[in-house]
Amino acid sequence: MWSRPADGAAVPNYLGWAILCTVFFFTPAGIVGVIASLVARRRANAGDVEGSQRASRTARASCWVSLALGIVAYLLLLTGAVHFPSST
């Protein structure tokens, strides 16, 4: 999703990607991405291009962190390196 500030420069806000990372990967980093993407959209709509770009970069970085940590966690679970204790 792209937000278009008043000056016409489109700034990506990564909201869709942030929501997917929150649901399927590492939730805490994904939540940071969702919040940052909403801030990017709000700032773009207010005409704050620099602030929107900064929040957009934060959202993108948070999504990458969520993706990386989620994949590592899935791999650890799939390989058996980490297991949950069984209840008896």
C-alpha positions in Angstrom: 0.0 0.0 0.0 1.3 3.4 -0.9 0.4 6.7 0.7 0.6 9.9 -1.3 1.4 13.1 0.6 0.3 16.5 -0.6 3.4 17.1 -2.7 2.7 13.9 -4.8 5.7 11.7 -3.8 4.4 8.2 -3.0 5.7 6.6 0.2 5.2 2.9 0.8 3.7 2.1 4.2 4.1 -1.7 4.3 0.8 -2.2 6.2 -0.1 -5.5 4.4 3.3 -7.0 4.9 3.4 -5.9 8.6 0.0 -7.6 9.2 1.2 -10.8 7.6 4.4 -10.8 9.6 2.5 -10.2 12.8 0.1 -13.1 12.1 2.5 -15.7 10.7 6.0 -14.9 12.0 7.4 -13.0 15.1 4.4 -11.1 16.6 6.3 -8.5 18.7 8.3 -7.2 15.7 5.2 -7.4 13.5 3.3 -5.2 15.9 6.0 -2.6 15.7 5.8 -2.8 11.9 2.0 -2.3 12.0 2.3 0.7 14.2 5.1 2.2 12.1 3.2 1.7 8.9 0.1 3.4 10.4 2.3 6.3 11.5 3.8 6.5 8.0 0.4 6.7 6.4 -0.8 9.3 8.9 2.3 11.4 8.3 2.0 11.1 4.5 -1.6 12.2 4.7 -0.5 15.2 6.8 2.1 16.2 4.2 5.2 15.2 6.4 7.2 13.5 3.7 10.4 13.1 5.7 8.5 11.8 8.8 6.6 9.4 6.5 9.7 8.1 4.9 11.4 7.5 8.3 8.3 5.6 9.6 8.2 3.6 6.4 11.8 2.5 6.8 11.0 1.5 10.4 8.1 -0.5 9.3 10.1 -2.2 6.6 12.9 -3.1 9.0 10.5 -4.4 11.6 8.9 -6.7 9.0 12.3 -8.1 8.0 13.2 -8.7 11.7 9.8 -10.4 12.2 10.3 -12.6 9.1 13.8 -13.6 10.0 13.0 -14.4 13.6 9.9 -16.3 12.6 11.7 -18.4 10.1 14.4 -19.2 12.6 11.8 -20.2 15.2 10.0 -22.4 12.6 13.3 -24.1 11.6 14.2 -24.8 15.3 10.8 -26.4 15.9 10.9 -28.4 12.7 14.4 -29.8 13.3 13.6 -30.7 16.9 16.2 -28.4 18.4 13.5 -26.9 20.5 10.6 -28.9 21.9 7.7 -28.2 24.2 7.5 -30.2 27.4 4.9 -32.9 27.3 2.2 -32.8 29.9 1.6 -35.9 31.9 
